[in-house]
Amino acid sequence: MKFYPVTIFCYNRPKHLSNLINSIKKNANYQKFNYIIFCDGPRNANDIKDIKKISKILKKNSFIKKENIIYRKKNIGLAKNIISGVSTVLNKNLATIVLEDDLQLGRHALTFVNYHLNKSKDNKKVASISAYSYIHDLKLKKIFYNYSLKRHCSWCWGTWSDRWKPVKWNGDYKKHFKNKSSIEKFNSLGRDMNLMLWGHTKNLINSWSIRFNYYCMKKSLISIQPRYSLVLNKGVGKKGTNQKFSQNQKFDNLNKISKNKFNTNIFQSKKIDHYIKNKHKKSIRLTFNFLIDKIFNIIFK
C-alpha cells in the first residue's frame, strides 16, 4: 500500500500543533508518511513569537524533514494557505492527507484516510475521505464501519489531484442563488450550506471548504467517512479562524473502530442523508447579516 504525504497547516497555536504531533505519533506506521508543513505568516509581534515556538517544536520531531517546512513571509489567511498548499503538494503527488493544527487524531485516523485513498483512487465519484464522522451519535440498528455521504468534512481528510485541480475557487455563485433546484440540492447537504456560501460571497467568512463542497455538489461527488469519528477538533477559541465557540464535541473513544474493519463495504442510507441535512444549524451571526442585507436591499431597491 502506498503511503501518501501528509500536509499540515499551522499558524499561531504552538500548543495545538504540539498536541497534534503527539497524536500523530500514536498512529501506526506514522514514520512511513512524508510530512509537509505550511505555516502562515505573522500578523503581529505575538504571532512572530508563536511561530518561533512552532519552529522549535518542528525541529524536535526528526520525522518531519526540514526541507518540507514552508514558512509564509506574509499572512495570507487560512483558506488561501490551504488552497495554495494542497495545490502545491498535489502538483507532485497523486493524493494527500490534510491536517490542521487544531486536531487530535485517534490512533487509526491516518490509516483510515490512507487506506481509502488507495482503495478509491480510481473511483471518480469519490472526491474525499475524512476521519471525522457526521453520524457519530446517530443510533442505527445496522452494523457498518464505513459510509458515504454528499457532505465533505475538512477534519483529517484526503483527496486526489484529479479531483482537486478542477475546482474553481473564484467561482461566480450568482446563478446558483437564482436557481431553486441548485439551492435545494445544496440544501440537502445541510441547512447551513447555502448560508455559508452566501457568507463567503459577502466576505463574512473565509472558507475554502464551502467552495469545495459546492463544487462536489454540482458534480455529484461523495465523501467516505468512518461510522465513528477517529478525530477530534480542539480548535475552539479566539484564535480559531472559523470556530470560535464550542460545539460540545466529546468523543470518549476515538479508537472505537479497529483498523481491520476499514476494508468492509461502504454503507449508504437515505436516513443518513436526512440526518445530515437537519443536523447542522445555521450560524446566528450569518443569519443576522443575511436578514440585514435582505432588509437593506428591499429598502434601497
N, C-alpha and C positions, 0 to 999 in steps of 0.2 A: 504494500500500500504506500502511496506517495504521501509525504508529509508536506502540506502546503505552508507557505510562510505566514507568520502571524504579524499583523500590522497593528501597532499600539499607538493611540493618540493620548497625549497628556498636555498639561498646561501649567497650572499654578497650584496643584494639590499634591505635594510630595508624599504626604501620609497615605492618601488614597492610592497613589502609584505603588508605594511600598507594599500595601496590603494586597493589591492586585498581583504583584510579582510573587509574593509569598503563596498566594492561592494557585498561581501557575505552577509553582514548583511541587505542588501536591498532585498534579496531573501526571498520569503515566506517560512515559516517553517524551516529556516536555523538552528534553535536551535535543531531541531529533528535529525540532522545529527551528526554522530560521526566523529571528525576531527583528522587525524593522520598526523603529521608533520615530514618530513625528511629534516634536514638542513645539507648540505655538509660541510666538514671540511675546515679550512683556508689554504690558500697558503702562506700568508704573514701577516705582522703585521696589515696592513689596513683591511684585511679580519677578523682578530680577533676583531677589533673594531666594524666592521659592524655586526658580529654575536652577539656581546654583545647587540647591538641595537635591533637586531631581537628578542633576548631573552626578552628584556623589552617590546617589542610590544606584544609578545605572552602572557606574564604574565598579561597584561592589559585586555586581552579578555578572560573572565572567561568561555566562552562556549567551549574553547579549553582546554582539560584536560592535566594537567602537565605530567601525565604518558604516554601520547600519543605523546610527543615531543622527537624526536631522533636527537641528535647532533652527526654527524660523527666526529671521532677523527682526521681522515686524509682526505684530499681532494681526492675523488675518481672520480670526473667528473660527468657531468650531466647524460650521458647515463647509466653509471653503477649505479648511485644513483637511477634513476627511475626504471631500471630493477630490482634491488635488493629490493627497497621499495615497488613497486607494487606487486612483488612476495611474500614478507613478509605479506602484507595485505591480498592477495588472498589465502594464505595458511589457513586463518582463516575465510574468508568471501566468499560468493557466487559471489559478484561483488563489484566494487568500482568506484567512480568518481575521476578523476585525474586532479589536477590543478598545474600549475607552477606559481611562484610568480610575473610574469610579465603580468598577465591577469587582465582585468577589466570585470566583469560579468554584463550582463543585469539582470533585476530583475526576469526573468523566466529561466535563464540558468540552475540552479541546478534542477529545476522542470522538465525541458525538458529531461535532461540526465537521471535523476532518473526514470521518467515515462517510458521511453523506455527501460531502463534496466529491469524494472519489466515486461513490455509488451512482450519483445523479448527474455526473458531468455531461453525459450525452442526452439527458432528458431536458429538452429545451423549454418545457413547460414549468420547470422549477427554476426560480430566479434567486432564491436564497435559502440558507439553512440557519437556524438560530437555536441556541442552547436554552433560551427562555421559553416558557410555556404560558400562553394566554389562558389556558384552561386548568391551571394547577389546582384550583379549588373547586372545579366543576365535578359534581358527582355523577358518574355514569356506570351502569351495570357492565357494559362491555369492557373487557380487559384488553388493553393495547399499550404500546410503548412509543410509537411514533404516529404523528398525524399530519395532515396537510390542511392548509387554510389559505385564504386570499390576502390576509393582512401580514405584512412583513415586520419583523422586530429588529431593532438595532443593538440589542444587548447580547454580546458574544455571538456574532453572526458571520456568515461567509457567503461569498458569491464568486462567479466566474467572469473572466474578462469579456467573453462574448455576450454576457447578459448585462454587464455594467457599462460597457462602452457606448451602446446605442442611446442611453438615457440623455434626454435634452434638459439640462439643468436650468437653462434660462428660457423655459417654455412659456408660451402665452396661454393663460388659462381662461381668457375671456369667453371663448367658445364653450368651454366646459360649463361655466356658470349660466350659460344661456340654453343649455341642453338638458332637459329634465331627465332623460334616460341615463345620461352620463352622470348626473348628480345622484340619481338613485343607485346606480351601480357602485359609485364610490362610497355612498352611504352604507352599503351592505358590508363594508369592511369595518364599520364602526361609525356611530352617530357623530363622532368628533372630527372625522376626516375632512369633510368639506369646510368646516370652520377653521381648521388648522391650515388648509390650503389657502383659504381667504386671508388668514392672518399672515401667511408668507407673502402674498401679493401686496399687502399693505405694510410690509416691513415691520410687523409687530412681533414676529418670531423669525429666527434664523435657523431653519431646519432643512437638512438635506434629505432626511428620511421621508418626509411627507411628499417630496417630489419623486423619490424612488417608489413609494407606494402608489402614487398617481400613475407613473409610467407602467408599473406592473399591472395595475387595474386595467389600463387601456389595452394592454397586450394579453390580459387574462393569465398572468403568470402567478404561480403559487409559491408558498414557503413550506418547509418541513421543520417541525418542532417536536421536542420530546413530550411525552404525556405529562411529566412533572419537571418543573424548572431545574436546570443544572447551573443556574447563575442567579446572582442577587445584585441589584443595583444599590450601591451605598452612597450615591452622589447627591443626596438631598442636602440643601443648604444654600447659603448666599453665593457661593462660588459656582453653583451648578448653572449651566447655560440655559437649559430648558426645563429643569426640575428643581424648583425652589422649596416645594412643600412635600411632606411625606405622603405616600400612597398606601401606608400601612402594609408594606410587603414584608411578611415574616415567614420565610420558608424554613421550617425547623430541620428539614432533611434535604439537602441539595444532592444527596447521593442515593436517592430512593430507587433509581433505575440502574441496574448493573449493566456494564458495557456489553455483555453478551446478549442483551436484548435489543441492541440497536439495529440488528440485521433482520428484524421482523417486518411484516408487511406494514405499509403506510395506511393508516385508518382515515376514512373520510366520513363525515356525517353532517346532515343539514342542521342537526341540533347544535353542533359546534358552531356552525356559521351564524345561527340565530343568536347564540350566546355571545359570540364575539361582537355582533352588531350592537347589542344592547348593553354590553359590559362597560364600554368606555364613555365616561361622562364628558360633556363639553366644558371647556375651560370657562370659568366665571369671568375672567379678565377679557378673554377674546369675545365672549358673548356680549359683554357690556360694550366693548368697542364696536362690535358689529351693529348693535342696536343704535348706538350714537351715530354711526356712519349712515345707517338707513334713514334715520330721522333727518339728518343733515341734508341728504340727497332729496328727500321729499320737500323740505322747506325751500331749498335753493334750486330746485329743478327748473 
